[in-house]
Amino acid sequence: MIIENGKILVRPKSGGGVDSENNPVAPTYGAPVEIPCQYQQKRRSNTGEYEGGHYTSSSYDVYIDIENLAVIGGEGKFTLVSNTTGNLGEFEFAKPDVLELVGQIKISV
């Protein structure tokens, strides 16, 4: 069981790769599904620069209940939304870690 402090809006990935003639095929993303989550910020950096400004980058560990594994699939995109501060960004993920002992899934982004 997680202690909810946010939610993720998951868009599961399907398709993609190459076709029979070795031409690239773009993946498609499904409709967003809202899943409650617990997240922890691992790193925050204000040192990013681009011409004319600065940006902030962050990384997170996101935990969801294990019954949502079928919903998120193996890879996709999600938007992390805090219960208090709003949208924290959109992230891509691949191969979430299944924590069977505690009944959770961990996604590191």
C-alpha positions as a Markdown table, in Angstrom:
| # | Residue | x | y | z |
|---|---|---|---|---|
| 1 | Met | 0.0 | 0.0 | 0.0 |
| 2 | Ile | 1.4 | 3.4 | -1.0 |
| 3 | Ile | 1.0 | 6.7 | 0.9 |
| 4 | Glu | -0.4 | 8.8 | -1.9 |
| 5 | Asn | 1.1 | 12.2 | -2.5 |
| 6 | Gly | 0.4 | 12.5 | -6.2 |
| 7 | Lys | -0.9 | 10.7 | -9.3 |
| 8 | Ile | 0.5 | 9.7 | -12.6 |
| 9 | Leu | -1.4 | 10.0 | -15.9 |
| 10 | Val | -0.1 | 7.0 | -17.8 |
| 11 | Arg | -0.1 | 6.7 | -21.6 |
| 12 | Pro | 0.9 | 3.1 | -22.4 |
| 13 | Lys | 3.2 | 2.5 | -25.4 |
| 14 | Ser | 2.4 | 0.0 | -28.2 |
| 15 | Gly | 3.9 | -0.7 | -31.6 |
| 16 | Gly | 7.0 | 1.0 | -32.9 |
| 17 | Gly | 10.2 | -0.5 | -34.2 |
| 18 | Val | 10.7 | -1.4 | -37.8 |
| 19 | Asp | 8.4 | -2.9 | -40.5 |
| 20 | Ser | 9.2 | -5.9 | -42.8 |
| 21 | Glu | 11.1 | -3.5 | -45.1 |
| 22 | Asn | 13.3 | -2.1 | -42.3 |
| 23 | Asn | 11.5 | 1.2 | -42.3 |
| 24 | Pro | 11.0 | 2.8 | -38.9 |
| 25 | Val | 7.5 | 2.7 | -37.4 |
| 26 | Ala | 6.6 | 5.3 | -34.8 |
| 27 | Pro | 5.0 | 3.9 | -31.6 |
| 28 | Thr | 1.5 | 4.9 | -30.6 |
| 29 | Tyr | 0.5 | 5.9 | -27.1 |
| 30 | Gly | -2.9 | 5.0 | -25.5 |
| 31 | Ala | -5.4 | 7.3 | -23.8 |
| 32 | Pro | -4.2 | 8.6 | -20.3 |
| 33 | Val | -5.1 | 6.5 | -17.3 |
| 34 | Glu | -4.9 | 8.1 | -13.8 |
| 35 | Ile | -3.1 | 6.1 | -11.1 |
| 36 | Pro | -2.5 | 7.2 | -7.5 |
| 37 | Cys | 1.2 | 7.2 | -6.6 |
| 38 | Gln | 3.8 | 8.1 | -4.1 |
| 39 | Tyr | 6.9 | 9.9 | -5.4 |
| 40 | Gln | 10.2 | 11.0 | -4.0 |
| 41 | Gln | 12.5 | 13.5 | -5.6 |
| 42 | Lys | 16.0 | 12.0 | -6.0 |
| 43 | Arg | 17.8 | 14.9 | -7.6 |
| 44 | Arg | 17.1 | 18.5 | -8.5 |
| 45 | Ser | 19.5 | 20.7 | -10.5 |
| 46 | Asn | 19.2 | 24.4 | -11.3 |
| 47 | Thr | 22.4 | 24.4 | -13.4 |
| 48 | Gly | 20.9 | 23.8 | -16.8 |
| 49 | Glu | 21.4 | 26.6 | -19.3 |
| 50 | Tyr | 20.4 | 27.3 | -22.9 |
| 51 | Glu | 20.8 | 30.4 | -25.0 |
| 52 | Gly | 18.8 | 33.1 | -23.2 |
| 53 | Gly | 17.9 | 31.3 | -20.0 |
| 54 | His | 18.1 | 28.5 | -17.5 |
| 55 | Tyr | 16.1 | 25.4 | -16.7 |
| 56 | Thr | 15.7 | 23.0 | -13.8 |
| 57 | Ser | 16.0 | 19.2 | -14.1 |
| 58 | Ser | 14.8 | 16.7 | -11.6 |
| 59 | Ser | 14.7 | 12.9 | -11.2 |
| 60 | Tyr | 12.1 | 10.9 | -9.2 |
| 61 | Asp | 11.3 | 7.5 | -7.9 |
| 62 | Val | 7.6 | 6.8 | -8.3 |
| 63 | Tyr | 5.8 | 4.0 | -6.5 |
| 64 | Ile | 2.4 | 2.6 | -7.5 |
| 65 | Asp | 0.4 | -0.4 | -6.2 |
| 66 | Ile | 1.3 | -3.7 | -8.0 |
| 67 | Glu | -2.2 | -4.2 | -9.3 |
| 68 | Asn | -1.6 | -1.4 | -11.8 |
| 69 | Leu | 1.2 | -3.3 | -13.6 |
| 70 | Ala | -1.2 | -4.4 | -16.3 |
| 71 | Val | -2.3 | -0.8 | -16.8 |
| 72 | Ile | 1.2 | 0.7 | -17.3 |
| 73 | Gly | 2.6 | -2.2 | -19.3 |
| 74 | Gly | 6.4 | -2.5 | -19.9 |
| 75 | Glu | 7.0 | 1.0 | -21.2 |
| 76 | Gly | 5.3 | 4.3 | -22.0 |
| 77 | Lys | 4.9 | 7.9 | -21.0 |
| 78 | Phe | 3.4 | 9.5 | -17.9 |
| 79 | Thr | 2.8 | 12.9 | -16.5 |
| 80 | Leu | 3.6 | 13.1 | -12.8 |
| 81 | Val | 1.2 | 15.3 | -10.9 |
| 82 | Ser | 1.7 | 16.4 | -7.2 |
| 83 | Asn | -1.3 | 16.7 | -4.9 |
| 84 | Thr | 0.1 | 20.0 | -3.7 |
| 85 | Thr | 2.2 | 21.7 | -6.4 |
| 86 | Gly | 0.6 | 20.4 | -9.7 |
| 87 | Asn | 2.3 | 19.1 | -12.8 |
| 88 | Leu | 5.9 | 18.0 | -12.2 |
| 89 | Gly | 6.6 | 17.0 | -15.8 |
| 90 | Glu | 6.2 | 14.3 | -18.5 |
| 91 | Phe | 8.5 | 11.4 | -18.5 |
| 92 | Glu | 9.2 | 8.2 | -20.5 |
| 93 | Phe | 9.8 | 5.0 | -18.7 |
| 94 | Ala | 10.9 | 1.4 | -19.6 |
| 95 | Lys | 10.9 | -1.7 | -17.5 |
| 96 | Pro | 9.5 | -0.7 | -14.1 |
| 97 | Asp | 10.9 | -2.6 | -11.1 |
| 98 | Val | 8.4 | -4.9 | -9.4 |
| 99 | Leu | 8.8 | -4.9 | -5.7 |
| 100 | Glu | 6.8 | -8.1 | -4.9 |
| 101 | Leu | 7.6 | -8.2 | -1.2 |
| 102 | Val | 5.8 | -4.9 | -0.6 |
| 103 | Gly | 3.3 | -5.1 | -3.4 |
| 104 | Gln | 4.5 | -2.1 | -5.3 |
| 105 | Ile | 6.0 | -1.1 | -8.6 |
| 106 | Lys | 9.0 | 1.4 | -8.7 |
| 107 | Ile | 9.6 | 3.6 | -11.7 |
| 108 | Ser | 12.8 | 5.6 | -11.8 |
| 109 | Val | 12.9 | 8.7 | -14.0 |
